[in-house]
Amino acid sequence: MVHAADKADTLYIPFGKNGMIAYDLKTGRFNIYKNKTAVFSNAFAQVEVNGKVISSMNYTVRTYSKSTISDGFGKGEKYTV
């Protein structure tokens, strides 16, 4: 597990042939790019569970991990924040 303070503030996650997610480990917000063009900017994750709203921006400490996977979709990398 890597703490945000241990590495650069932005985690870059490639997807597909020309996609990239730039996740800001300090704010919990992310930008999604396709062919180097921003599709979504300053997005964040949010869900309501049992009446309580949980957001990716609510956490002051974020950690992430990256692992190699192989499943029914093929081989790839799994990023967990």
N, C-alpha and C positions, 0 to 999 in steps of 0.2 A: 504494500500500500504506500502511495506517495502522497505527502501532504502538499497543499498548494504552496506553502512557504518554501518548500524544498526545491521547487522547479520554477519554470516560467509561469506567469500568471494565466496564460492561455493554453488550453489543451486543443490540439488540432486532430480531428477525427475524419479520415477520408471515408467516402462511401461511393459506391458505384464507380463509373469510369471517370467522371469529372466533378464529383461532389465533395464538399468539405464542410464540416461543422467546426466552428471556432467557439469553444466553450470557455468563458471567463471564470476561472476558479475562484476569483475574489468576490464576484457579484452573483453568480449563479445564473447569469444570462448567457445567451448564445446567439450566434449568427449562422445562417445556413446559406451556403454558396453552391451554385450550379454553374459550371463553365466560368468560374471566377466572378460571377455576377451574384450579388446578394439577393436571395429570394425572401428571406426573413431576417430582420434585424432586431436586436435587443429582445428576443423571445425568451420565455421562461416556462418552466413546467409548474403546473398547479393542479391540485386535486382536492376534492372534499371527501372526507371519510368520517362517517358518523357525526356530521355537522361541523367538523373541524376542517378548516382550509389549511393545506400544507403546500408550501411553495419552495421551489429551488432557491429562492432568494432569502428564505428564512434562516438559513444556516450560516454561521460565521466561520466554521471550519469545514473545508471540503477536502476529501481525499479521493484519489482515483487509482484504478488498477487497469492493466492491459494484459490480456492473455490470448494465446492462440487457441482457436476452436475448430472443430470439424463436426458438422452435423448434416442433416438432410438437405440443407441449402448449399453445402459445400464447405470449403475451408475459408477461414477469415480470422479477424481479430475481434475480441470482445472488450469493450471499454465500459468500466463501471465507475460512476461518480457518486 
